Amino acid sequence: MPDFIQAFDFSVLDFIQQNMRCGALDVVFTIITYLGSGGILWIAAAVCMLFTKKYRRCGIAVLVCLLLGLFFGNLILKHIVARARPCWLKPISGMLVAVPTDFSFPSGHTLSSFIAAIVIFRHSRRLGIPALVVAALIAFSRLYVYVHFPTDLLGAMILAVPLAIFGDILTQRVVSAISRRWESRLNSQNPTMKP
């Protein structure tokens, strides 16, 4: 990353560490950051949606889009960019979480959270708005616990938009095609008896 971006990133992180850190927020943001680990919160939400007719397609789309995020973000981009984490470059005392061993850009927590929240928002604004708030809190928690730079979060948010939209549209088309084929097969096996 260019020096001026790195300098900006560290200025934001230093501000958070010097002006926001306190016992209560340490507990709150440690819990919030763990909610985003491995996309566990969003996977759980998607699985719950699978059991409801109204949100089943949304749940499927969330799971598909999370897999896209894992592939493009964690398995490809992180290794291409290979950005060191702030806690590697400028260690601090009192880390709230274990120091991660993978690269920093983009933030996986942020990417999975915004992918899921965007998909949910596309299906239901009533659920989507709270999901976006939770996604933002998870993203900020990564700055608070000092394992990501602000631009890691920004990159993840930008990447989340096309992945969520493309994945959602693709999923809906595939699910619709499968549903039509399934209904057609059922109708051919059980034709309506004419009087």
C-alpha positions in Angstrom: 0.0 0.0 0.0 1.2 3.6 -0.7 2.8 5.3 2.3 0.1 8.0 2.6 -2.7 5.4 2.8 -0.7 3.5 5.4 -0.2 6.7 7.3 -3.9 7.5 7.2 -4.8 4.0 8.3 -2.6 4.1 11.3 -3.8 7.6 12.3 -7.4 6.2 12.5 -6.3 3.1 14.4 -4.2 5.2 16.8 -7.1 7.5 17.4 -9.3 4.5 18.3 -6.7 3.0 20.6 -5.9 6.3 22.4 -9.4 7.8 22.7 -12.0 5.0 22.6 -10.5 2.0 24.4 -12.1 1.2 27.8 -13.1 -1.9 29.7 -16.8 -1.9 28.7 -16.1 -1.4 25.0 -13.3 -3.9 25.1 -15.9 -6.5 26.2 -18.6 -5.4 23.7 -16.4 -5.2 20.7 -14.6 -8.5 21.5 -18.0 -10.2 21.5 -19.1 -8.5 18.4 -15.9 -9.4 16.5 -16.3 -13.1 17.5 -19.9 -13.0 16.1 -18.3 -12.3 12.7 -15.7 -15.0 12.9 -16.0 -17.5 10.1 -19.3 -15.8 9.1 -20.9 -17.8 11.9 -23.7 -15.3 12.7 -24.7 -15.0 9.1 -24.5 -18.8 8.5 -26.8 -19.3 11.5 -29.2 -16.6 10.2 -29.3 -18.2 6.8 -29.9 -21.7 8.2 -32.8 -20.3 10.2 -34.2 -18.7 7.0 -34.2 -22.1 5.3 -36.9 -23.2 7.7 -39.3 -20.5 6.6 -41.1 -20.4 3.3 -41.0 -16.6 3.1 -37.2 -16.3 3.5 -35.9 -19.7 2.2 -34.6 -18.2 -1.0 -32.9 -15.4 0.9 -31.2 -18.0 3.1 -30.0 -20.0 0.2 -28.7 -16.8 -1.5 -26.8 -15.8 1.7 -25.1 -19.1 1.9 -24.1 -19.0 -1.8 -22.9 -15.4 -1.6 -20.8 -16.2 1.5 -19.1 -19.0 -0.4 -18.3 -16.5 -3.2 -16.9 -14.0 -0.6 -14.7 -16.8 0.9 -13.4 -17.7 -2.5 -12.7 -14.3 -3.9 -11.8 -12.5 -0.7 -10.0 -15.0 1.5 -8.6 -17.5 -1.0 -7.7 -15.1 -3.8 -7.4 -11.4 -2.9 -5.7 -11.9 0.5 -2.9 -13.8 -1.2 -2.6 -11.5 -4.2 -2.4 -8.3 -2.1 -0.6 -10.0 0.8 -1.0 -7.0 3.1 0.5 -7.2 6.6 -1.8 -6.6 9.5 -1.5 -3.5 11.7 -0.7 -5.7 14.7 2.2 -7.2 12.8 3.7 -3.9 11.8 3.1 -2.0 15.0 2.4 -4.4 17.9 0.5 -3.0 20.9 0.1 -4.4 24.4 -3.3 -5.6 25.5 -4.5 -7.2 22.3 -8.1 -8.3 22.8 -8.0 -11.2 20.3 -5.3 -13.6 19.2 -3.1 -12.2 16.5 -4.4 -13.5 13.1 -1.9 -15.4 10.9 -3.5 -14.6 7.5 -3.1 -11.4 5.5 -5.1 -8.3 6.1 -6.8 -7.2 2.8 -9.7 -7.5 2.5 -11.3 -8.0 5.9 -13.0 -11.3 5.8 -15.3 -10.4 8.7 -16.4 -7.2 6.9 -16.8 -8.9 3.5 -19.0 -11.8 4.8 -21.0 -9.4 7.0 -21.8 -6.9 4.2 -22.4 -9.6 1.6 -25.0 -11.2 3.9 -26.5 -7.9 5.0 -26.9 -6.7 1.4 -28.5 -10.0 0.3 -30.9 -9.8 3.2 -31.7 -6.1 2.4 -32.5 -7.1 -1.2 -35.1 -9.5 0.1 -36.4 -7.6 3.1 -35.7 -4.0 4.2 -37.2 -4.7 7.6 -34.6 -7.3 8.2 -31.9 -5.8 6.0 -31.5 -2.5 7.8 -30.7 -4.1 11.2 -28.4 -6.6 9.3 -26.5 -3.6 7.8 -26.1 -2.1 11.3 -24.8 -5.3 12.7 -22.4 -5.6 9.7 -21.1 -2.1 10.3 -20.5 -2.9 14.0 -18.7 -6.1 13.1 -16.6 -4.2 10.6 -15.7 -1.5 13.2 -14.8 -4.1 15.8 -12.0 -5.2 13.5 -10.5 -1.7 13.9 -11.1 -1.7 17.6 -9.4 -5.0 18.2 -6.5 -3.7 16.0 -6.4 -6.5 13.4 -7.4 -4.5 10.3 -6.8 -1.2 8.6 -9.7 1.1 7.7 -8.9 0.5 4.0 -9.2 -3.3 4.5 -12.8 -2.6 5.6 -13.5 -0.2 2.7 -12.1 -2.7 0.2 -14.3 -5.5 1.6 -17.4 -3.3 1.5 -16.8 -2.3 -2.1 -16.2 -6.0 -3.0 -19.3 -7.1 -1.1 -21.7 -5.1 -3.4 -21.1 -6.9 -6.7 -20.6 -10.3 -5.0 -23.9 -10.0 -3.1 -25.9 -8.7 -6.1 -24.5 -11.2 -8.6 -24.7 -14.1 -6.3 -28.3 -13.3 -5.3 -29.5 -12.9 -8.9 -27.7 -16.1 -9.9 -29.1 -18.0 -7.0 -32.7 -16.8 -7.6 -32.5 -17.8 -11.3 -31.1 -21.3 -10.5 -33.6 -21.9 -7.7 -36.5 -20.7 -10.0 -35.3 -23.1 -12.7 -35.1 -26.0 -10.3 -38.5 -25.2 -8.9 -40.1 -25.1 -12.4 -38.4 -28.4 -13.4 -39.5 -30.0 -10.1 -43.2 -28.8 -10.5 -43.2 -30.0 -14.1 -41.9 -33.4 -13.1 -44.6 -33.7 -10.3 -47.3 -32.7 -12.7 -46.2 -35.2 -15.3 -46.2 -38.0 -12.7 -49.6 -37.0 -11.2 -51.7 -35.7 -14.1 -55.0 -34.2 -13.1 -57.8 -36.6 -13.8 -60.5 -35.1 -16.1 -64.1 -35.9 -15.2 
